[in-house]
Amino acid sequence: MLSCEEVTLLMEKKLEEKHSLKERIALFFHTMMCDACKQYEKQTRLLDSFLKANKKAVSEQELDFDSKKLEEKILQQLNKNPDKHDDH
């Protein structure tokens, strides 16, 4: 079974390219058992839809964030609550 961290990476990958059959199956089973990842997937889809719908309004220059800092912050939150984000 994949960890929550691996699953969230797969979810992000899904926005850019198609998953393999193995990845789709792993993602399906994990999200069936993990409410946190299921919620993350819904939020990711919603955000992606919003950004695609508003592509002209939001230019890359306006998106002022450091992806490494954002990744570190997400990992810190996952590590802060390990019981909620364990393998299932």
N, C-alpha and C positions, 0 to 999 in steps of 0.2 A: 504494500500500500504506500502511496506517495505521501510525503509530509505536506502540511499546509503551505509551506514556502514553495515547494516544488509545484504544487497545484496553482498557486497564484502566478508563478512564472508561465505555466502553461496557458492560463487564462489570458495573460498579456500577449503571449505568442499568438493566440487564437485571433486577436484583433488584426494581426498583420499577415498571417498565413494560415493555411489549412493544416489541421492536426492529422497525424497518422491514425490509423484505426486503434492502435495500442494506446495512444495518448487520449483519444476520445473515450475509450472504455475506462481508463484510469481516472479521468476527470469525472466521468459520469458516476462511478461508484463512490469516489471520495465525496463529491457534493451531495450525494444521496444521504451520507452519514454525517456530514459536517455542516452545521448551520452557519458557522462563521464564514466558511468558504462559499457557501451558497449565497449568502448576503453580499459578500465581496463581488461575486460574479454578477449579481443583479446591479450593483452600484457601478461596476466597471462598464457594463453594457449601457446603462443609462448615461453615464458620462461620455462614453464614446459616441453614442447617438447624438447627444447635445452638441459635442464638438464638431461632428460631421455636418450637422444641420446649420451650425453657425460658423462654418469654416471661413467665410469672408470677413466676418466681424472680428475673429480672433486670429491675428497674425502671429507667426512664430516669435517675432520681436516682442510682442506684448506678453508672451508667456515667459516671465522672468523667474526661473527657478533652477536650482542646481539639482540635477537628477541623482547625483551621488548622495547629497545630503538628504534628499527625499527618501531614497532607498534605505539609508542608515536609520532614519526616523521610523520607517515602517518596520524594519527588523528589530529595533529597540522595543517597539510596541508589542510585536509578536513574542519577543523574549521576556517581556515584563509579565505576560500572562500565559505561561507555557501550558497550563492546564486546559485553557480554552482552545489551544491551537496544536494539540498533539496529534500524532497519527491515530487514525480510528481503525 
